[in-house]
Amino acid sequence: MTALVQRVAAATRTALNASGVNILSAGGPGSEQSVPHLRFHVVPRWVGDGISTWPSGRSAHHVTGDPGARLADALASGAARPGPSRQ
């Protein structure tokens, strides 16, 4: 899947003479996922195109403890394996 997305992204840049691409995916209702399956959006971008894909501020959600350590623990325990959408 990743190899195909990379090929589509490269073709998009070439065909549209884009200076870059954003590859976007959302997983779960907290991410504004609109269709409950894996999909990628390849969005052509140009310098000064006037759109922003990244948040300009911090999330209002507070994570307790060390987020990096929690992520490492989840990866080590196998808890981070992909599964069905929780939507």
C-alpha positions as a Markdown table, in Angstrom:
| # | Residue | x | y | z |
|---|---|---|---|---|
| 1 | Met | 0.0 | 0.0 | 0.0 |
| 2 | Thr | 2.8 | 2.4 | 0.9 |
| 3 | Ala | 4.7 | 1.8 | -2.3 |
| 4 | Leu | 1.5 | 2.5 | -4.3 |
| 5 | Val | 0.8 | 5.7 | -2.4 |
| 6 | Gln | 4.4 | 6.8 | -3.0 |
| 7 | Arg | 4.1 | 6.1 | -6.8 |
| 8 | Val | 0.8 | 8.1 | -6.9 |
| 9 | Ala | 2.4 | 11.0 | -5.0 |
| 10 | Ala | 5.4 | 11.1 | -7.4 |
| 11 | Ala | 3.1 | 10.9 | -10.4 |
| 12 | Thr | 1.0 | 13.7 | -8.9 |
| 13 | Arg | 4.0 | 16.0 | -8.5 |
| 14 | Thr | 5.2 | 15.3 | -12.0 |
| 15 | Ala | 1.9 | 15.5 | -13.8 |
| 16 | Leu | 0.7 | 18.6 | -12.0 |
| 17 | Asn | 4.1 | 20.3 | -11.6 |
| 18 | Ala | 3.4 | 20.5 | -7.9 |
| 19 | Ser | 6.2 | 21.5 | -5.5 |
| 20 | Gly | 5.1 | 18.9 | -3.0 |
| 21 | Val | 2.3 | 16.6 | -1.9 |
| 22 | Asn | 0.6 | 15.9 | 1.4 |
| 23 | Ile | -0.4 | 12.3 | 2.1 |
| 24 | Leu | -3.3 | 12.3 | 4.5 |
| 25 | Ser | -5.2 | 9.5 | 6.3 |
| 26 | Ala | -7.5 | 9.6 | 9.3 |
| 27 | Gly | -8.3 | 6.8 | 11.7 |
| 28 | Gly | -11.2 | 6.8 | 14.1 |
| 29 | Pro | -14.0 | 9.3 | 14.9 |
| 30 | Gly | -11.6 | 11.6 | 16.9 |
| 31 | Ser | -9.7 | 12.3 | 13.7 |
| 32 | Glu | -12.8 | 13.3 | 11.6 |
| 33 | Gln | -12.6 | 10.0 | 9.7 |
| 34 | Ser | -15.6 | 10.1 | 7.4 |
| 35 | Val | -15.4 | 6.6 | 5.9 |
| 36 | Pro | -14.6 | 3.7 | 8.3 |
| 37 | His | -11.8 | 2.1 | 6.3 |
| 38 | Leu | -8.2 | 2.8 | 5.4 |
| 39 | Arg | -7.7 | 5.3 | 2.6 |
| 40 | Phe | -5.1 | 7.9 | 1.7 |
| 41 | His | -5.5 | 11.3 | 0.1 |
| 42 | Val | -2.7 | 12.5 | -2.1 |
| 43 | Val | -3.1 | 16.3 | -2.1 |
| 44 | Pro | -0.9 | 18.3 | -4.5 |
| 45 | Arg | 0.7 | 21.4 | -3.0 |
| 46 | Trp | 2.5 | 24.5 | -4.3 |
| 47 | Val | 4.5 | 27.1 | -2.4 |
| 48 | Gly | 2.1 | 29.9 | -1.4 |
| 49 | Asp | -1.1 | 27.9 | -2.2 |
| 50 | Gly | -2.8 | 29.3 | 0.8 |
| 51 | Ile | -3.8 | 26.0 | 2.5 |
| 52 | Ser | -2.5 | 24.5 | 5.7 |
| 53 | Thr | -2.7 | 20.9 | 6.7 |
| 54 | Trp | -1.1 | 21.2 | 10.1 |
| 55 | Pro | -2.7 | 22.6 | 13.2 |
| 56 | Ser | -1.5 | 26.0 | 14.2 |
| 57 | Gly | -1.9 | 25.5 | 17.9 |
| 58 | Arg | -1.8 | 22.8 | 20.6 |
| 59 | Ser | -4.6 | 20.3 | 21.3 |
| 60 | Ala | -6.8 | 21.1 | 24.2 |
| 61 | His | -6.5 | 17.4 | 25.2 |
| 62 | His | -4.0 | 16.7 | 28.0 |
| 63 | Val | -2.2 | 13.3 | 28.0 |
| 64 | Thr | -1.0 | 12.2 | 31.4 |
| 65 | Gly | 2.4 | 10.7 | 31.9 |
| 66 | Asp | 5.1 | 10.5 | 29.3 |
| 67 | Pro | 3.5 | 10.2 | 25.8 |
| 68 | Gly | 6.7 | 8.8 | 24.3 |
| 69 | Ala | 7.0 | 6.1 | 27.0 |
| 70 | Arg | 3.3 | 5.2 | 26.6 |
| 71 | Leu | 3.8 | 4.8 | 22.9 |
| 72 | Ala | 6.9 | 2.7 | 23.3 |
| 73 | Asp | 5.0 | 0.4 | 25.8 |
| 74 | Ala | 2.1 | 0.0 | 23.4 |
| 75 | Leu | 4.4 | -0.9 | 20.5 |
| 76 | Ala | 6.4 | -3.3 | 22.6 |
| 77 | Ser | 3.2 | -5.1 | 24.0 |
| 78 | Gly | 1.7 | -5.5 | 20.5 |
| 79 | Ala | -1.3 | -3.3 | 21.6 |
| 80 | Ala | -0.7 | -1.0 | 18.6 |
| 81 | Arg | -1.6 | -3.7 | 16.0 |
| 82 | Pro | -4.1 | -2.4 | 13.4 |
| 83 | Gly | -7.6 | -3.7 | 13.7 |
| 84 | Pro | -11.1 | -2.9 | 12.7 |
| 85 | Ser | -12.1 | 0.8 | 12.9 |
| 86 | Arg | -13.5 | 1.8 | 16.2 |
| 87 | Gln | -16.1 | 4.0 | 14.7 |
